[in-house]
Amino acid sequence: MADIVRVGLAGCGSVAQRGLIPHLAQPDITGQIQFRAVMDPAPGRAEATAARYGVPLWYEDYDQMLAQGDLDIVVIASPIGYHYEQGLKAIQAGKHVHFNKTMTTRKVEADEVIAAAKAKGVKLVASPGEMQCRLFQEARELLMEQKIIGRIYYALFGGGMLHEHEAFRMADDVISNVNPLWYYRKPGGGPMYDGVVYSLHAITGIFGPAKRVTGFSGIGLKERRFKDQVTQADMYDNTHLILDFGDALFANVYGAFTYNIKRTASLQFAGSEGSLDLGETGITVNSGREPGLFGLPGAKLETGSRRAHDEMPYLHGVHLTLPEHHVYSDIMHLVDCIRNDKQPVVTAEHARHVIEIIEGGYLASETGKAIDLTTTF
């Protein structure tokens, strides 16, 4: 087993402040990691963060952190458009890398990151590791192995949110006053890279790789505001895709930066003998089979309220109560793989396939054609 793993974090924005930094600063994991450094280019933010959480080193320059931080892992929580460049630099410096979604914004960039990691012999974990969730594993078994709803015809999923209204950002101190307007700009903005990436990892984890994608994208609101700041949106904020998994199995995907539609299920599946809903209420199956499912009376299965991200590895104690604990689980998966010389099951290859789906979906919306997908995992 390797010694304690030294961790540095790039990006002290909303997701890092609300969840990642509080997790990494907990005393119960000091036997596994040393949380050595934080970096953020906003003047004063990294320094204030280090002082608040007792992190030894802080930087405003990413290259300086790589050169001076004496790190084993770089956790990248910067705006998504920076992930490719920062990830590649960390790999070239011989560091293992955790990417908070999404690893890159283009397949060709993901190819380069994966090839560089193999050449350097470093490990990559690219969130979100949705198939680490027991709930999604059970759904896959019910749908694909037990065929609980018969032949599956389609799935429906998606979502969106408005980051400029997050309560965390409303204060004026240097830690909390984090401008979210990059979510509406190229290259890393848009709801697909930010939010729908979760469901795309889940649906491909359940069904396997998709074969084709088509759809529509557009910009609904051309101007976005945060406090007294304004930006002109140049990234799609409204995207609707259809995924083709082969053999007449399709998925309808939507992502929009609007007020979110409240639904009881985050993923819905329809089959020849019933339906399955998967979300905050756990798994609900309505089936026309007789006799009832699992010997129960009637033809309905309800697991009861279960949150998928509460049922992931490495979560215990305070880590179950802090926000963003699913990302913490992925980070600790990488730590475990380094300390015990294991290969990650939350793979960069899976992340690359999801990136190709998103990129192909945008291309389809611009060309009016279905785009063939080339990657697998």
PyMOL commands that set and color helices and strands:
alter all, ss='L'
color gray80, all
select helices_A, chain A and resi 14-24+27-29+45-53+62-68+80-92+107-120+130-132+134-145+163-165+167-170+181-184+191-207+293-295+308-310+317-320+325-339+348-367
alter helices_A, ss='H'
color red, helices_A
select strands_A, chain A and resi 5-10+33-39+57-59+73-76+96-99+124-126+152-159+212-218+223-226+229-232+238-244+250-256+267-271+274-279+282-287+300-302+371-372
alter strands_A, ss='S'
color yellow, strands_A
deselect
rebuild
show_as cartoon
